[in-house]
Amino acid sequence: MKRLQKLSQEIVEITLKIEQEYPELYQYLDETPVTIPNSGTSEMSTKNFSDYLDSLRQLLNHHIENHPKK
């Protein structure tokens, strides 16, 4: 359960960073699918949260590498 809470916190932090520092990316967050199954173990949810966090990191890193701030 603590792992899930940590992942949730990291998702919030990176989402806020995108919103505040890279608002041009914020529009793409709606296009990033998040699937949390209604049934299953917390491990499945943890994996989904982890995958989503990874996708946010990739989006941000790709943008930073290809669009340096002026």
Phi and psi restraints in degrees (value plus and minus 20) as a CYANA .aco file:
   2 LYS   PHI     -85.5   -45.5
   2 LYS   PSI     -54.5   -14.5
   3 ARG   PHI     -82.4   -42.4
   3 ARG   PSI     -63.0   -23.0
   4 LEU   PHI     -84.1   -44.1
   4 LEU   PSI     -60.4   -20.4
   5 GLN   PHI     -85.1   -45.1
   5 GLN   PSI     -60.4   -20.4
   6 LYS   PHI     -84.8   -44.8
   6 LYS   PSI     -63.5   -23.5
   7 LEU   PHI     -81.6   -41.6
   7 LEU   PSI     -63.1   -23.1
   8 SER   PHI     -80.5   -40.5
   8 SER   PSI     -63.0   -23.0
   9 GLN   PHI     -83.9   -43.9
   9 GLN   PSI     -62.5   -22.5
  10 GLU   PHI     -85.4   -45.4
  10 GLU   PSI     -57.1   -17.1
  11 ILE   PHI     -83.2   -43.2
  11 ILE   PSI     -63.6   -23.6
  12 VAL   PHI     -81.9   -41.9
  12 VAL   PSI     -64.9   -24.9
  13 GLU   PHI     -83.5   -43.5
  13 GLU   PSI     -65.8   -25.8
  14 ILE   PHI     -91.0   -51.0
  14 ILE   PSI     -53.2   -13.2
  15 THR   PHI     -85.3   -45.3
  15 THR   PSI     -62.3   -22.3
  16 LEU   PHI     -84.4   -44.4
  16 LEU   PSI     -59.7   -19.7
  17 LYS   PHI     -81.7   -41.7
  17 LYS   PSI     -64.7   -24.7
  18 ILE   PHI     -81.9   -41.9
  18 ILE   PSI     -65.4   -25.4
  19 GLU   PHI     -81.9   -41.9
  19 GLU   PSI     -62.3   -22.3
  20 GLN   PHI    -106.0   -66.0
  20 GLN   PSI     -58.7   -18.7
  21 GLU   PHI    -122.2   -82.2
  21 GLU   PSI     -43.5    -3.5
  22 TYR   PHI    -155.9  -115.9
  22 TYR   PSI      41.6    81.6
  23 PRO   PHI     -80.1   -40.1
  23 PRO   PSI     -42.9    -2.9
  24 GLU   PHI     -85.7   -45.7
  24 GLU   PSI     -40.4    -0.4
  25 LEU   PHI    -108.0   -68.0
  25 LEU   PSI     -40.8    -0.8
  26 TYR   PHI     -77.7   -37.7
  26 TYR   PSI     -52.9   -12.9
  27 GLN   PHI     -82.9   -42.9
  27 GLN   PSI     -45.2    -5.2
  28 TYR   PHI    -102.3   -62.3
  28 TYR   PSI     -30.6     9.4
  29 LEU   PHI     -85.4   -45.4
  29 LEU   PSI     -52.6   -12.6
  30 ASP   PHI     -87.0   -47.0
  30 ASP   PSI     -43.7    -3.7
  31 GLU   PHI    -106.6   -66.6
  31 GLU   PSI     -28.4    11.6
  32 THR   PHI    -108.2   -68.2
  32 THR   PSI      90.9   130.9
  33 PRO   PHI     -91.8   -51.8
  33 PRO   PSI     118.2   158.2
  34 VAL   PHI    -144.1  -104.1
  34 VAL   PSI     101.4   141.4
  35 THR   PHI    -139.9   -99.9
  35 THR   PSI      95.7   135.7
  36 ILE   PHI    -136.2   -96.2
  36 ILE   PSI      91.5   131.5
  37 PRO   PHI     -84.5   -44.5
  37 PRO   PSI     126.9   166.9
  38 ASN   PHI     -91.6   -51.6
  38 ASN   PSI     -49.3    -9.3
  39 SER   PHI    -145.3  -105.3
  39 SER   PSI     139.2   179.2
  40 GLY   PHI     108.6   148.6
  40 GLY   PSI    -194.7  -154.7
  41 THR   PHI    -111.2   -71.2
  41 THR   PSI     146.1   186.1
  42 SER   PHI     -86.3   -46.3
  42 SER   PSI     -43.7    -3.7
  43 GLU   PHI     -82.3   -42.3
  43 GLU   PSI     -58.3   -18.3
  44 MET   PHI     -84.4   -44.4
  44 MET   PSI     -63.0   -23.0
  45 SER   PHI     -85.1   -45.1
  45 SER   PSI     -61.0   -21.0
  46 THR   PHI     -81.5   -41.5
  46 THR   PSI     -62.2   -22.2
  47 LYS   PHI     -83.5   -43.5
  47 LYS   PSI     -63.4   -23.4
  48 ASN   PHI     -82.7   -42.7
  48 ASN   PSI     -63.6   -23.6
  49 PHE   PHI     -84.5   -44.5
  49 PHE   PSI     -62.2   -22.2
  50 SER   PHI     -82.8   -42.8
  50 SER   PSI     -63.6   -23.6
  51 ASP   PHI     -82.4   -42.4
  51 ASP   PSI     -62.2   -22.2
  52 TYR   PHI     -84.4   -44.4
  52 TYR   PSI     -63.7   -23.7
  53 LEU   PHI     -80.4   -40.4
  53 LEU   PSI     -63.2   -23.2
  54 ASP   PHI     -80.6   -40.6
  54 ASP   PSI     -60.7   -20.7
  55 SER   PHI     -86.3   -46.3
  55 SER   PSI     -56.8   -16.8
  56 LEU   PHI     -85.3   -45.3
  56 LEU   PSI     -63.3   -23.3
  57 ARG   PHI     -82.0   -42.0
  57 ARG   PSI     -63.3   -23.3
  58 GLN   PHI     -83.0   -43.0
  58 GLN   PSI     -63.9   -23.9
  59 LEU   PHI     -78.6   -38.6
  59 LEU   PSI     -68.8   -28.8
  60 LEU   PHI     -85.8   -45.8
  60 LEU   PSI     -66.7   -26.7
  61 ASN   PHI     -83.1   -43.1
  61 ASN   PSI     -61.5   -21.5
  62 HIS   PHI     -81.5   -41.5
  62 HIS   PSI     -63.0   -23.0
  63 HIS   PHI     -84.8   -44.8
  63 HIS   PSI     -64.5   -24.5
  64 ILE   PHI     -82.4   -42.4
  64 ILE   PSI     -62.1   -22.1
  65 GLU   PHI     -87.3   -47.3
  65 GLU   PSI     -55.0   -15.0
  66 ASN   PHI    -119.4   -79.4
  66 ASN   PSI     -29.3    10.7
  67 HIS   PHI    -158.5  -118.5
  67 HIS   PSI      51.7    91.7
  68 PRO   PHI     -82.0   -42.0
  68 PRO   PSI     123.8   163.8
  69 LYS   PHI     -89.0   -49.0
  69 LYS   PSI     126.6   166.6
